[in-house]
């Protein structure tokens, strides 16, 4: 009898942001791909609907007080959302945290630390000598076997805080200092470095019990460290006229200065722990400290792991294999995540998603293949198969043909972006999308990718260390595994040169990395584009504002603004820190998300408050700012680069890396500078719908017609077809 099929995820009457989904069922246990142009609602569906609801399954298992706190999270506006299993969101665009490494990004951090703690043994942090730890009876047996009939003195280091009388009261009679032994009753004070003698013995099987008991006493009084002095002609120390050699016995990891090392636990090797801590440097595997161990690559480390190690080692071996499967086997595990290329960082995040312990969950992947090579598509599909074979449901957002054709269910949202999108145009097997009228995706899936024309290599080069070829007044595309690194190196060289003068034929350089525009929660799209000041001036110039004494500063979101909401401080949201979960963010109850005080919101321009103006999309802002050339031109540029659905008051830090990059491009497009500009863009078409990529090609054409040169990395087929030259790197 076959196992019952899990009911689908049911979405009915969903109204979240631009989404307007009447009815949609997502099958459990398979791969669903959500496609659509930029701004059509793909991320909203994954993050604000499916992920938000999936989190509630976890919240239901928490304590009542925790549930009351988390219930402040806003529910998605929908008639019905049911059948959603607990969800995890794999977000490859999440910037790395401070101190995060490749191992952390790939989900290896905890298993790496656990395996190291399981394998590590204590060493002297200064000399690197192993600190053997044993029991008193075992140490006695080893000594008798190694040196039968040898004379020995069992001692432990004296505590400088205790007197000779104290040790006499504990039953001891003699001490050892310098080159002689002495009687405790004759000592007024103990010399520095003195040792208390517990017993004098002859190593023999008959005396094994006595030796073991004396060693146990020495270890107990010596804080885990004792010395057995053995008489031998080769001994390094003279005591009472004879040569003696020390044999140190430890029943716990204790250093010569008496410092007792804590147990080797994973926390000892966490990024938050002091790197200079003695214990962190004392524990080693094959003579290597933690910091040296993680300098190894996955390939090197895997060959040296013991085949019969503890379970943590087997788990690490499997995790290293997953990392190798994503082409990262030769990278140092301790490499700072911030130093990774965007493509390698994304590969590491996808390697983390391949954890076989993930079972029975809803796994959400937003733009997983953005900026990756064609070979990564096959790796990703293998990841999806392993996840679904493990009983998981996978929903991925993206419009790559490889991804769309592999889906069990393909969902296309659209037809446009923002208010013009958010509707389900198609939901079914990929092979049936061609029968749907109005689908923007169908023509691209039916047709083969455009051919890449054969072009001669550019003869003009830039004055960087690599003499990078490029086409003046054209689009040069860098492709290959090292394309992003070359682009960053080129940006560094160009920035250093233009600080003092020109860079080749260019008087200015724009570098657009796939990185957040800002970390400020109050910086908006209008702020970044440089026309928020004009909006403030526009509202401050109204008769009502002048009557009430409101100047431009009242319409600002900056710290000194007297007009912003005092509770949320102009962000429109309030955040509650959570210890073991992402911070809880909700709409500000004071201003309702409008960011300003009521008296400021009462001022109107063309029927809109300043909150209403900031809620205009870039496309809507173009006619609104008639008579205002600067904001009108910049809003039009945002629309032209495919971000017409983005509101001008949207927090800049909430934009995706790709959206932020196109916003930088729009700023250059609107500037209309006379100086020739070198525009460097990191994977600008990564993750774009083919229609968006074609639009981006049109933007590049406008820029090059105006005398600028564009050098971009990436392998999007539409961009490759539009490029004037292609340079392979690596």
C-alpha positions as CSV (number, residue, x, y, z in Angstrom):
1,X,0.0,0.0,0.0
2,X,1.5,3.4,-1.0
3,X,2.0,6.1,1.5
4,X,-0.7,8.8,1.5
5,X,0.1,11.9,-0.5
6,X,0.5,15.0,1.6
7,X,-2.1,17.7,0.9
8,X,-0.8,20.6,-1.2
9,X,0.0,24.1,0.1
10,X,-3.2,26.0,-0.5
11,X,-3.2,29.8,-1.2
12,X,-6.5,31.5,-1.6
13,X,-7.1,35.2,-1.9
14,X,-3.6,36.4,-1.2
15,X,-3.2,40.2,-1.1
16,X,0.4,40.9,0.0
17,X,2.1,43.9,-1.5
18,X,1.6,43.5,-5.3
19,X,0.5,39.9,-5.1
20,X,-3.1,39.2,-6.1
21,X,-3.4,35.4,-6.1
22,X,-6.9,34.1,-6.3
23,X,-6.1,30.4,-6.1
24,X,-2.8,28.5,-6.2
25,X,-1.9,25.0,-5.0
26,X,1.8,24.0,-4.6
27,X,2.4,20.2,-4.4
28,X,4.3,18.8,-1.4
29,X,7.5,16.8,-1.9
30,X,8.6,18.3,-5.3
31,X,10.2,21.2,-6.9
32,X,8.1,24.3,-7.7
33,X,9.7,27.2,-9.6
34,X,8.3,30.7,-9.4
35,X,9.3,32.8,-12.4
36,X,8.5,36.3,-13.6
37,X,10.0,39.7,-14.4
38,X,11.7,41.7,-11.7
39,X,9.2,43.0,-9.3
40,X,6.4,40.6,-10.3
41,X,6.1,39.3,-6.7
42,X,8.4,36.2,-6.7
43,X,10.3,37.2,-3.5
44,X,7.1,38.4,-1.9
45,X,5.6,35.0,-2.3
46,X,8.6,33.2,-0.9
47,X,9.5,35.5,1.9
48,X,6.3,37.3,3.0
49,X,3.8,34.5,2.4
50,X,5.4,31.0,2.5
51,X,8.2,31.7,4.9
52,X,6.1,33.8,7.2
53,X,3.5,31.0,7.5
54,X,6.1,28.3,7.7
55,X,7.6,30.0,10.7
56,X,4.3,29.7,12.6
57,X,4.6,25.9,12.7
58,X,7.8,26.4,14.7
59,X,6.3,29.2,16.9
60,X,3.5,26.9,17.9
61,X,6.0,24.7,19.7
62,X,7.3,27.6,21.9
63,X,6.3,28.6,25.3
64,X,3.2,30.7,25.8
65,X,5.1,33.9,26.6
66,X,7.3,33.4,23.4
67,X,4.1,32.8,21.3
68,X,2.5,36.0,22.6
69,X,5.6,38.0,21.6
70,X,5.9,36.4,18.2
71,X,2.1,36.8,17.5
72,X,2.9,40.5,17.0
73,X,4.3,39.5,13.6
74,X,1.8,40.6,11.0
75,X,-0.1,37.9,9.3
76,X,-0.1,37.9,5.5
77,X,-3.4,39.3,4.1
78,X,-5.1,36.2,2.7
79,X,-8.4,34.3,2.8
80,X,-6.6,31.0,3.3
81,X,-3.0,29.8,3.6
82,X,-2.9,26.1,4.7
83,X,-0.7,23.0,4.4
84,X,2.5,25.0,4.8
85,X,5.2,22.9,6.6
86,X,7.9,24.5,8.8
87,X,10.0,26.6,6.5
88,X,13.6,27.6,6.1
89,X,14.7,30.4,3.7
90,X,18.1,30.0,2.0
91,X,19.1,33.6,1.2
92,X,22.4,33.6,-0.8
93,X,22.3,37.4,-0.9
94,X,22.5,37.8,2.9
95,X,25.8,39.6,3.5
96,X,28.3,37.7,5.7
97,X,28.6,38.5,9.3
98,X,31.6,39.8,11.1
99,X,34.3,37.1,11.4
100,X,32.3,34.7,9.2
101,X,34.4,32.3,7.1
102,X,33.8,30.1,4.1
103,X,33.2,27.2,6.5
104,X,30.4,29.2,8.3
105,X,28.8,30.2,5.0
106,X,28.8,26.6,3.8
107,X,27.1,25.4,7.0
108,X,30.3,23.6,8.1
109,X,31.1,25.9,11.1
110,X,29.4,23.9,13.8
111,X,30.4,20.4,12.5
112,X,34.0,21.6,11.9
113,X,34.3,22.8,15.5
114,X,32.6,19.7,16.8
115,X,34.9,17.4,14.9
116,X,38.0,19.3,16.0
117,X,36.9,19.2,19.6
118,X,36.4,15.4,19.3
119,X,39.8,14.8,17.8
120,X,41.9,17.4,19.6
121,X,44.4,16.5,22.4
122,X,46.0,19.0,24.8
123,X,49.5,20.3,24.0
124,X,51.8,22.8,25.7
125,X,50.9,26.0,23.8
126,X,54.5,27.3,23.9
127,X,56.5,24.3,23.0
128,X,53.8,22.3,21.2
129,X,54.7,19.2,23.2
130,X,51.7,16.8,23.8
131,X,50.3,16.8,27.4
132,X,49.6,13.1,28.0
133,X,46.6,12.6,30.4
134,X,46.2,9.3,32.2
135,X,45.1,7.6,35.5
136,X,47.4,7.1,38.4
137,X,47.2,3.3,38.3
138,X,47.9,3.2,34.5
139,X,50.8,5.6,34.9
140,X,52.3,3.4,37.7
141,X,52.0,0.3,35.5
142,X,53.7,2.0,32.6
143,X,56.6,3.2,34.8
144,X,57.2,-0.2,36.2
145,X,57.2,-1.8,32.8
146,X,59.5,0.8,31.3
147,X,62.0,1.1,34.2
148,X,61.8,-2.1,36.4
149,X,63.7,-1.9,39.7
150,X,64.6,1.8,39.2
151,X,64.5,4.1,42.3
152,X,62.0,6.9,42.2
153,X,60.7,9.8,44.2
154,X,57.1,10.9,43.7
155,X,56.5,14.6,44.2
156,X,54.2,17.5,43.3
157,X,54.7,21.2,42.9
158,X,54.3,23.2,46.2
159,X,51.8,25.9,46.3
160,X,53.5,29.2,47.2
161,X,50.5,30.3,49.2
162,X,50.9,27.3,51.7
163,X,53.6,27.0,54.4
164,X,55.9,24.1,55.2
165,X,53.8,23.6,58.4
166,X,50.7,23.3,56.3
167,X,52.2,20.5,54.3
168,X,53.5,18.8,57.5
169,X,50.0,18.9,58.9
170,X,48.8,17.1,55.8
171,X,51.1,14.2,56.5
172,X,54.1,15.1,54.3
173,X,57.7,15.1,55.7
174,X,60.2,16.0,52.9
175,X,60.6,18.5,50.1
176,X,62.8,18.8,47.0
177,X,64.4,22.2,46.1
178,X,67.4,22.9,43.8
179,X,69.9,20.1,44.2
180,X,68.8,18.6,47.5
181,X,66.0,17.3,49.5
182,X,65.1,18.5,53.0
183,X,62.9,17.9,56.0
184,X,59.8,20.1,56.2
185,X,60.2,20.5,59.9
186,X,63.6,22.2,59.3
187,X,62.2,24.7,56.7
188,X,60.9,28.0,57.9
189,X,59.7,28.8,54.3
190,X,59.7,26.8,51.2
191,X,62.1,27.9,48.4
192,X,60.6,29.0,45.1
193,X,59.9,26.1,42.8
194,X,60.0,23.5,45.7
195,X,58.3,20.2,45.3
196,X,56.7,18.1,48.1
197,X,57.8,14.5,48.2
198,X,55.0,12.0,48.7
199,X,56.9,8.8,48.6
200,X,60.3,7.2,47.8
201,X,59.8,3.9,45.9
202,X,61.5,1.1,44.0
203,X,59.6,0.4,40.7
204,X,58.5,-3.2,41.0
205,X,55.3,-5.2,40.4
206,X,55.0,-5.9,44.1
207,X,54.9,-2.2,44.8
208,X,52.4,-1.4,42.1
209,X,49.5,-0.6,44.4
210,X,51.7,1.6,46.7
211,X,53.0,3.5,43.7
212,X,49.5,4.0,42.3
213,X,48.2,5.3,45.6
214,X,51.2,7.7,46.0
215,X,50.7,9.0,42.5
216,X,47.0,9.5,43.1
217,X,47.9,11.6,46.2
218,X,50.5,13.6,44.4
219,X,48.0,14.3,41.6
220,X,45.3,15.3,44.0
221,X,47.5,17.8,45.9
222,X,49.4,18.9,42.8
223,X,46.2,20.0,41.0
224,X,46.4,17.3,38.4
225,X,50.2,17.3,37.9
226,X,52.9,15.2,39.5
227,X,56.5,14.3,38.8
228,X,58.2,11.0,39.3
229,X,62.0,11.5,39.6
230,X,63.8,8.4,38.3
231,X,67.5,7.8,39.3
232,X,69.6,7.4,36.1
233,X,73.1,8.3,35.1
234,X,71.7,10.2,32.1
235,X,69.5,12.3,34.3
236,X,69.6,16.1,33.7
237,X,69.3,17.1,37.4
238,X,71.6,16.4,40.4
239,X,69.7,15.7,43.7
240,X,71.6,14.7,46.8
241,X,74.7,13.9,44.7
242,X,72.9,11.6,42.2
243,X,71.5,12.1,38.7
244,X,67.7,12.1,38.3
245,X,65.4,12.4,35.3
246,X,61.8,13.7,35.6
247,X,58.7,11.9,34.3
248,X,55.6,14.1,34.4
249,X,52.2,12.5,35.1
250,X,48.9,14.3,34.5
251,X,45.4,13.2,35.2
252,X,43.9,16.2,33.6
253,X,45.1,18.8,31.0
254,X,47.2,21.0,33.2
255,X,50.2,23.2,32.1
256,X,53.5,23.5,33.9
257,X,52.4,26.8,35.5
258,X,49.4,25.0,37.0
259,X,46.8,26.3,34.5
260,X,44.1,23.7,34.0
261,X,42.7,23.7,30.5
262,X,38.9,23.5,30.1
263,X,37.5,20.6,28.2
264,X,37.7,20.8,24.4
265,X,34.2,21.9,23.4
266,X,33.0,23.3,20.1
267,X,32.4,26.7,21.8
268,X,36.1,27.0,22.6
269,X,36.7,27.4,18.8
270,X,33.8,29.7,18.0
271,X,34.5,33.1,16.3
272,X,33.3,34.9,19.4
273,X,36.0,33.2,21.6
274,X,39.3,35.0,22.3
275,X,41.8,33.9,19.6
276,X,44.7,34.4,22.0
277,X,43.2,32.2,24.7
278,X,45.7,29.7,26.0
279,X,43.2,26.8,25.8
280,X,42.3,27.6,22.2
281,X,46.0,27.4,21.3
282,X,46.7,24.3,23.4
283,X,44.3,21.9,21.8
284,X,45.6,20.5,18.6
285,X,44.9,17.8,15.9
286,X,48.0,16.3,14.4
287,X,50.0,19.1,15.9
288,X,47.9,21.8,14.4
289,X,45.9,24.5,16.3
290,X,42.4,25.3,15.4
291,X,43.5,28.4,13.5
292,X,46.0,26.4,11.4
293,X,43.5,23.5,10.9
294,X,40.9,25.7,9.2
295,X,43.5,27.2,6.9
296,X,43.4,23.8,5.1
297,X,41.2,23.3,2.1
298,X,38.3,20.8,2.1
299,X,40.3,18.5,-0.2
300,X,43.4,18.5,2.0
301,X,41.5,18.0,5.2
302,X,39.3,15.2,4.0
303,X,42.2,13.0,3.1
304,X,43.6,13.2,6.7
305,X,40.4,12.5,8.6
306,X,40.5,9.1,10.3
307,X,38.2,6.5,8.8
308,X,37.2,5.1,12.2
309,X,36.7,8.5,13.9
310,X,33.8,9.6,16.1
311,X,30.4,10.4,14.5
312,X,31.3,14.1,14.3
313,X,34.2,13.2,12.0
314,X,32.0,11.2,9.7
315,X,29.6,14.2,9.6
316,X,32.5,16.5,8.7
317,X,33.7,14.2,5.9
318,X,30.2,14.3,4.3
319,X,30.0,18.1,4.7
320,X,33.4,18.5,3.0
321,X,32.2,16.3,0.2
322,X,29.2,18.6,-0.3
323,X,31.5,21.6,-0.4
324,X,33.7,19.9,-3.0
325,X,30.6,19.2,-5.1
326,X,30.1,22.9,-5.5
327,X,33.6,23.5,-6.8
328,X,35.1,24.8,-3.5
329,X,37.3,22.0,-2.5
330,X,40.5,23.9,-3.0
331,X,39.5,27.1,-1.0
332,X,40.8,27.5,2.6
333,X,38.0,26.8,5.0
334,X,39.0,29.7,7.2
335,X,39.0,32.2,4.3
336,X,37.0,35.3,5.3
337,X,33.5,35.1,3.7
338,X,33.8,38.8,2.8
339,X,36.7,38.0,0.6
340,X,34.7,35.4,-1.5
341,X,33.5,36.4,-4.9
342,X,29.7,36.7,-5.1
343,X,29.5,33.5,-7.1
344,X,31.6,31.5,-4.6
345,X,29.6,33.0,-1.7
346,X,26.4,31.8,-3.4
347,X,27.9,28.3,-4.0
348,X,28.8,28.1,-0.3
349,X,25.3,29.0,0.7
350,X,23.8,26.4,-1.6
351,X,26.3,23.8,-0.2
352,X,24.8,24.6,3.2
353,X,21.3,23.8,2.0
354,X,22.4,20.3,1.0
355,X,22.5,19.2,4.7
356,X,21.1,15.7,4.8
357,X,19.6,16.4,8.2
358,X,17.0,18.7,6.5
359,X,13.8,16.6,6.3
360,X,10.1,17.3,6.1
361,X,10.6,21.0,5.6
362,X,9.6,23.7,3.1
363,X,12.9,24.9,1.6
364,X,12.7,28.3,0.0
365,X,15.5,29.5,-2.3
366,X,15.3,33.0,-3.7
367,X,17.3,33.5,-6.9
368,X,19.6,30.6,-6.2
369,X,21.3,30.6,-9.6
370,X,21.9,34.4,-10.0
371,X,25.4,35.0,-11.2
372,X,26.4,31.3,-11.4
373,X,27.8,29.4,-14.3
374,X,25.9,26.9,-16.5
375,X,27.6,24.0,-14.7
376,X,26.1,25.2,-11.4
377,X,22.6,24.7,-12.8
378,X,23.1,20.9,-12.9
379,X,24.6,21.0,-9.3
380,X,21.5,22.9,-8.1
381,X,19.1,20.4,-9.7
382,X,21.0,17.6,-8.0
383,X,20.6,19.5,-4.7
384,X,16.9,19.9,-5.3
385,X,16.6,16.1,-6.0
386,X,18.4,15.3,-2.8
387,X,16.1,17.6,-0.8
388,X,12.9,16.2,-2.3
389,X,14.2,12.6,-1.9
390,X,14.5,13.5,1.8
391,X,10.8,14.4,2.1
392,X,11.2,18.2,1.7
393,X,9.3,20.5,-0.5
394,X,11.4,23.0,-2.5
395,X,10.2,26.3,-3.9
396,X,12.7,28.3,-5.9
397,X,12.4,31.8,-7.5
398,X,14.1,32.3,-10.8
399,X,13.6,32.5,-14.5
400,X,16.6,30.6,-15.8
401,X,15.5,28.1,-18.5
402,X,17.4,25.2,-16.8
403,X,15.5,25.8,-13.6
404,X,12.1,26.3,-15.2
405,X,12.3,23.2,-17.4
406,X,13.2,21.0,-14.4
407,X,10.2,22.0,-12.2
408,X,7.4,19.7,-11.3
409,X,5.2,22.8,-11.2
410,X,6.1,26.1,-12.9
411,X,4.4,29.2,-11.7
412,X,4.7,32.4,-13.7
413,X,3.8,35.7,-12.0
414,X,3.1,38.9,-14.0
415,X,2.6,40.2,-16.5
416,X,4.5,43.3,-15.3
417,X,6.1,44.6,-12.2
418,X,4.7,46.2,-9.1
419,X,0.9,47.0,-9.5
420,X,1.1,45.6,-13.0
421,X,2.2,42.2,-11.8
422,X,1.5,39.8,-8.9
423,X,-1.0,37.7,-10.7
424,X,-0.7,34.0,-11.6
425,X,-0.3,33.8,-15.4
426,X,0.4,30.1,-15.5
427,X,0.7,27.2,-13.0
428,X,1.4,23.8,-14.4
429,X,4.0,21.5,-16.0
430,X,6.6,23.5,-17.9
431,X,5.8,21.8,-21.2
432,X,2.3,23.3,-21.1
433,X,3.3,27.0,-20.7
434,X,3.4,27.5,-24.5
435,X,-0.4,27.2,-24.6
436,X,-0.9,30.2,-22.4
437,X,-1.7,33.6,-23.9
438,X,0.1,36.6,-22.3
439,X,3.1,34.6,-20.9
440,X,6.3,36.5,-21.2
441,X,8.3,33.5,-20.3
442,X,6.9,31.0,-22.9
443,X,8.7,32.5,-25.9
444,X,12.1,32.2,-24.2
445,X,11.5,28.7,-23.0
446,X,10.4,27.6,-26.5
447,X,13.4,29.2,-28.2
448,X,17.0,28.2,-27.9
449,X,19.3,30.8,-26.3
450,X,20.6,33.4,-28.7
451,X,23.9,32.5,-30.3
452,X,27.0,34.2,-29.1
453,X,28.6,35.9,-32.1
454,X,32.2,35.3,-32.8
455,X,34.1,38.6,-32.3
456,X,37.8,39.5,-32.5
457,X,39.5,40.3,-29.2
458,X,39.5,44.0,-28.4
459,X,42.8,45.7,-29.3
460,X,42.4,48.6,-26.7
461,X,43.5,47.8,-23.2
462,X,43.1,49.6,-19.8
463,X,46.1,50.6,-17.7
464,X,45.6,48.1,-15.0
465,X,48.1,45.4,-14.0
466,X,46.4,42.8,-16.3
467,X,46.0,45.2,-19.3
468,X,42.3,44.2,-19.5
469,X,41.0,44.5,-23.1
470,X,37.8,46.5,-23.6
471,X,35.8,48.3,-26.3
472,X,35.6,52.1,-26.0
473,X,32.0,53.3,-26.3
474,X,30.9,49.6,-26.1
475,X,29.9,46.7,-23.8
476,X,32.7,44.3,-22.8
477,X,31.7,41.2,-21.0
478,X,34.1,39.3,-18.7
479,X,33.2,35.6,-18.5
480,X,34.9,32.7,-16.7
481,X,35.5,31.6,-13.1
482,X,37.7,34.6,-12.2
483,X,35.6,37.3,-13.9
484,X,34.3,38.8,-10.7
485,X,37.8,38.9,-9.1
486,X,39.2,40.6,-12.2
487,X,36.4,43.2,-12.1
488,X,37.1,44.0,-8.4
489,X,40.8,44.3,-9.1
490,X,40.0,46.6,-12.0
491,X,37.8,48.7,-9.8
492,X,40.5,49.1,-7.2
493,X,43.1,50.1,-9.8
494,X,40.7,52.6,-11.5
495,X,39.6,54.1,-8.2
496,X,43.2,54.7,-7.1
497,X,44.1,56.3,-10.4
498,X,41.1,58.6,-10.7
499,X,41.7,59.9,-7.2
500,X,44.8,61.6,-8.7
501,X,43.8,62.1,-12.3
502,X,42.4,60.0,-15.1
503,X,42.3,56.3,-15.7
504,X,43.2,55.9,-19.3
505,X,40.7,57.8,-21.4
506,X,38.2,58.1,-18.5
507,X,37.8,60.9,-16.1
508,X,35.3,59.1,-13.9
509,X,34.7,55.5,-12.8
510,X,31.4,54.0,-11.6
511,X,31.8,50.6,-9.8
512,X,28.6,48.7,-9.2
513,X,29.3,45.7,-7.0
514,X,26.5,43.3,-6.0
515,X,26.5,44.7,-2.5
516,X,24.0,46.6,-0.3
517,X,23.8,50.3,-1.1
518,X,23.8,51.3,2.6
519,X,23.3,50.1,6.1
520,X,21.2,53.0,7.2
521,X,17.5,52.1,7.8
522,X,16.4,55.6,6.9
523,X,18.2,56.0,3.6
524,X,15.7,55.8,0.8
525,X,15.8,55.4,-3.0
526,X,15.2,59.1,-3.3
527,X,18.1,59.8,-0.9
528,X,20.5,57.6,-2.9
529,X,19.5,59.3,-6.2
530,X,19.9,62.7,-4.6
531,X,16.5,64.2,-4.9
532,X,15.0,63.8,-1.4
533,X,16.1,67.3,-0.7
534,X,13.9,68.6,-3.5
535,X,10.9,66.7,-2.1
536,X,11.5,68.4,1.3
537,X,11.8,71.8,-0.4
538,X,8.6,71.1,-2.3
539,X,6.6,70.4,0.8
540,X,8.2,73.2,2.8
541,X,7.2,75.7,0.0
542,X,3.5,75.1,0.4
543,X,1.4,77.9,2.1
544,X,0.3,75.5,4.8
545,X,3.8,74.6,5.8
546,X,4.9,78.2,5.9
547,X,1.9,79.1,8.0
548,X,2.8,76.4,10.6
549,X,6.5,77.3,10.5
550,X,7.6,74.0,8.9
551,X,10.9,74.2,7.1
552,X,12.6,71.5,4.9
553,X,14.0,69.9,8.1
554,X,10.5,69.0,9.3
555,X,10.1,66.7,6.2
556,X,13.4,64.9,6.7
557,X,14.1,61.5,8.1
558,X,17.5,62.4,9.6
559,X,18.2,62.3,13.3
560,X,17.6,66.0,13.9
561,X,14.3,66.1,12.2
562,X,11.5,67.5,14.4
563,X,8.9,66.0,12.0
564,X,9.7,62.3,12.0
565,X,7.8,59.8,14.1
566,X,9.5,59.6,17.6
567,X,8.8,55.9,18.1
568,X,10.2,54.4,15.0
569,X,12.6,57.3,14.3
570,X,11.5,57.6,10.7
571,X,11.9,54.0,9.7
572,X,8.2,53.1,9.7
573,X,8.9,49.9,11.6
574,X,9.8,48.8,15.1
575,X,12.1,45.9,15.8
576,X,12.2,43.5,18.7
577,X,15.5,41.6,19.2
578,X,15.1,37.9,19.4
579,X,17.8,35.7,21.0
580,X,17.6,32.6,18.8
581,X,15.4,33.8,15.9
582,X,15.7,36.6,13.4
583,X,14.7,40.0,14.9
584,X,10.9,40.6,14.9
585,X,10.0,43.6,12.8
586,X,6.5,45.0,12.7
587,X,4.8,48.2,11.4
588,X,5.2,51.1,13.8
589,X,1.9,51.4,15.8
590,X,2.4,55.1,16.3
591,X,2.6,56.3,12.7
592,X,1.2,53.2,10.9
593,X,4.3,53.0,8.8
594,X,4.0,56.6,7.5
595,X,7.3,57.6,9.3
596,X,6.1,61.2,10.1
597,X,4.1,63.0,12.8
598,X,0.4,63.6,12.0
599,X,0.8,67.4,11.6
600,X,3.5,66.8,9.0
601,X,1.3,64.3,7.1
602,X,-1.4,67.0,7.0
603,X,0.6,69.0,4.5
604,X,-0.3,68.1,0.9
605,X,1.2,68.6,-2.5
606,X,-1.0,67.7,-5.5
607,X,-3.3,65.8,-3.1
608,X,-0.5,63.7,-1.5
609,X,1.2,63.8,1.9
610,X,4.9,63.3,2.1
611,X,4.2,59.7,3.0
612,X,2.0,59.3,0.0
613,X,4.7,60.9,-2.2
614,X,7.4,58.5,-0.9
615,X,5.0,55.6,-1.7
616,X,4.9,56.5,-5.4
617,X,6.6,54.0,-7.6
618,X,9.3,55.4,-9.9
619,X,7.0,55.1,-12.8
620,X,4.3,57.0,-11.0
621,X,6.8,59.7,-9.8
622,X,7.7,60.7,-13.4
623,X,4.4,62.6,-14.1
624,X,4.0,63.7,-10.4
625,X,7.3,65.7,-10.6
626,X,6.3,67.7,-13.7
627,X,8.1,71.0,-13.5
628,X,10.9,69.5,-11.3
629,X,13.6,68.3,-13.8
630,X,16.0,66.6,-11.4
631,X,13.6,64.3,-9.6
632,X,11.6,63.7,-12.8
633,X,14.8,62.7,-14.7
634,X,16.0,60.4,-12.0
635,X,12.7,58.7,-11.5
636,X,12.6,58.1,-15.2
637,X,16.0,56.6,-15.2
638,X,14.9,54.2,-12.4
639,X,12.0,53.2,-14.6
640,X,14.2,52.7,-17.6
641,X,16.5,50.3,-15.9
642,X,13.6,48.1,-15.1
643,X,12.8,49.3,-11.5
644,X,9.7,51.3,-12.3
645,X,7.8,49.3,-9.7
646,X,10.2,50.4,-6.8
647,X,8.8,53.1,-4.6
648,X,11.0,56.2,-4.2
649,X,10.7,56.1,-0.4
650,X,11.7,52.4,-0.1
651,X,14.5,51.8,2.3
652,X,17.6,51.4,0.2
653,X,18.9,48.6,2.5
654,X,15.9,46.4,1.6
655,X,16.8,46.3,-2.1
656,X,18.4,43.2,-3.5
657,X,22.0,43.4,-4.6
658,X,20.9,43.3,-8.2
659,X,18.3,46.1,-7.7
660,X,20.9,48.2,-5.9
661,X,23.3,47.7,-8.8
662,X,20.7,48.9,-11.3
663,X,19.9,51.9,-9.1
664,X,23.6,52.9,-9.3
665,X,23.2,52.5,-13.1
666,X,20.1,54.7,-13.1
667,X,22.0,57.4,-11.2
668,X,24.7,57.5,-13.9
669,X,22.1,57.4,-16.7
670,X,20.3,60.4,-15.2
671,X,23.5,62.4,-14.5
672,X,24.2,63.1,-18.3
673,X,27.8,63.9,-17.5
674,X,30.0,65.1,-20.4
675,X,33.0,63.2,-19.2
676,X,33.5,59.7,-20.5
677,X,32.8,57.3,-17.7
678,X,34.1,53.7,-17.2
679,X,31.2,51.7,-15.8
680,X,32.2,48.5,-14.0
681,X,29.3,46.2,-13.1
682,X,29.4,42.9,-11.2
683,X,27.0,40.3,-12.8
684,X,24.3,42.9,-13.6
685,X,22.1,40.4,-15.3
686,X,22.4,37.7,-12.6
687,X,19.0,36.2,-12.0
688,X,17.1,38.4,-14.4
689,X,14.2,37.3,-16.5
690,X,15.2,37.2,-20.2
691,X,12.9,40.2,-20.8
692,X,14.6,42.2,-18.1
693,X,18.0,41.2,-19.4
694,X,17.1,42.5,-22.9
695,X,15.9,45.8,-21.3
696,X,19.2,46.1,-19.5
697,X,21.0,45.6,-22.8
698,X,19.1,48.6,-24.1
699,X,20.3,50.6,-21.2
700,X,23.9,49.7,-21.9
701,X,23.4,50.7,-25.5
702,X,22.2,54.2,-24.4
703,X,25.2,54.6,-22.1
704,X,27.7,53.6,-24.8
705,X,26.0,55.9,-27.3
706,X,26.7,58.7,-24.9
707,X,30.4,58.0,-24.9
708,X,30.7,55.7,-21.9
709,X,32.2,52.3,-21.7
710,X,30.7,49.4,-19.8
711,X,32.6,46.4,-18.5
712,X,30.5,43.7,-16.9
713,X,30.9,40.2,-15.5
714,X,28.4,37.4,-16.0
715,X,27.3,34.8,-18.5
716,X,23.6,35.6,-19.0
717,X,22.8,34.5,-22.6
718,X,21.0,37.7,-23.5
719,X,23.9,39.8,-22.3
720,X,26.4,37.7,-24.1
721,X,24.4,38.2,-27.3
722,X,24.4,41.9,-26.8
723,X,28.0,42.4,-25.9
724,X,30.5,44.1,-28.3
725,X,33.3,41.9,-27.0
726,X,33.8,39.0,-24.6
727,X,36.9,38.4,-22.6
728,X,37.5,35.0,-20.8
729,X,39.2,35.3,-17.5
730,X,40.5,32.2,-15.6
